[in-house]
Amino acid sequence: MVTAEDGAGSFEVTGLPWRMSAMPTGSGAAAPVLGQHGPVILADVLGNGPAQVEELLGLGALRHPDRPASG
């Protein structure tokens, strides 16, 4: 077991079942939080403009981790 950490705290996860002497142990990067990449996907991948992304955020149809949930 290795200890991983995200924005909510730390927890244990299963590591690799083998060890390599030159390979560092650890979990690497944390998993993305809910909504972390939503605005980027809407803008860069789907081609929505900033006004459209802001509208979706304002309507609560899209969640952004840096903003409080609406409603």
C-alpha positions in Angstrom: 0.0 0.0 0.0 1.1 3.5 -0.8 -0.3 6.8 0.6 -1.9 9.1 -2.0 -3.2 12.6 -1.4 -5.8 14.7 -3.2 -7.7 17.8 -2.3 -9.9 15.9 0.2 -7.0 14.4 2.2 -4.8 11.3 2.1 -5.7 7.7 1.6 -4.0 4.4 0.9 -4.1 2.7 -2.5 -2.6 -0.5 -3.8 0.8 -0.1 -5.3 2.5 -2.2 -7.9 2.9 -5.9 -6.9 6.6 -5.7 -7.7 9.5 -3.3 -7.0 12.2 -2.1 -9.3 15.3 -0.8 -7.7 15.6 2.3 -9.9 11.9 3.1 -9.8 10.6 5.5 -7.2 7.6 4.5 -5.2 4.6 6.7 -4.8 1.3 7.4 -6.4 2.3 10.2 -8.8 -0.3 12.8 -9.6 -3.7 12.8 -8.0 -6.8 12.0 -9.9 -8.7 15.0 -11.2 -11.5 16.4 -9.1 -15.1 16.6 -10.3 -15.4 19.4 -12.9 -11.7 20.1 -13.1 -11.4 19.8 -16.8 -15.0 20.6 -17.8 -14.4 24.2 -18.9 -11.2 23.3 -20.9 -13.0 20.4 -22.7 -16.0 22.7 -23.6 -13.7 25.4 -24.9 -10.7 23.7 -26.4 -12.2 20.4 -27.6 -15.8 21.3 -28.3 -15.1 24.9 -29.5 -17.4 26.8 -27.1 -16.6 30.4 -26.4 -15.9 31.9 -23.0 -19.5 33.3 -22.8 -21.0 29.9 -23.5 -18.8 28.3 -20.8 -19.7 31.0 -18.3 -23.4 30.6 -19.1 -23.2 26.8 -18.4 -21.3 27.5 -15.1 -24.0 30.1 -14.1 -26.8 27.7 -14.9 -25.3 25.0 -12.8 -25.0 22.7 -15.8 -21.3 22.6 -15.4 -19.4 22.4 -12.1 -16.0 24.0 -11.5 -14.0 23.0 -8.5 -12.9 26.6 -7.8 -16.5 27.9 -7.6 -19.2 27.1 -5.0 -22.1 24.9 -6.3 -25.1 26.9 -7.3 -28.7 26.1 -6.3 
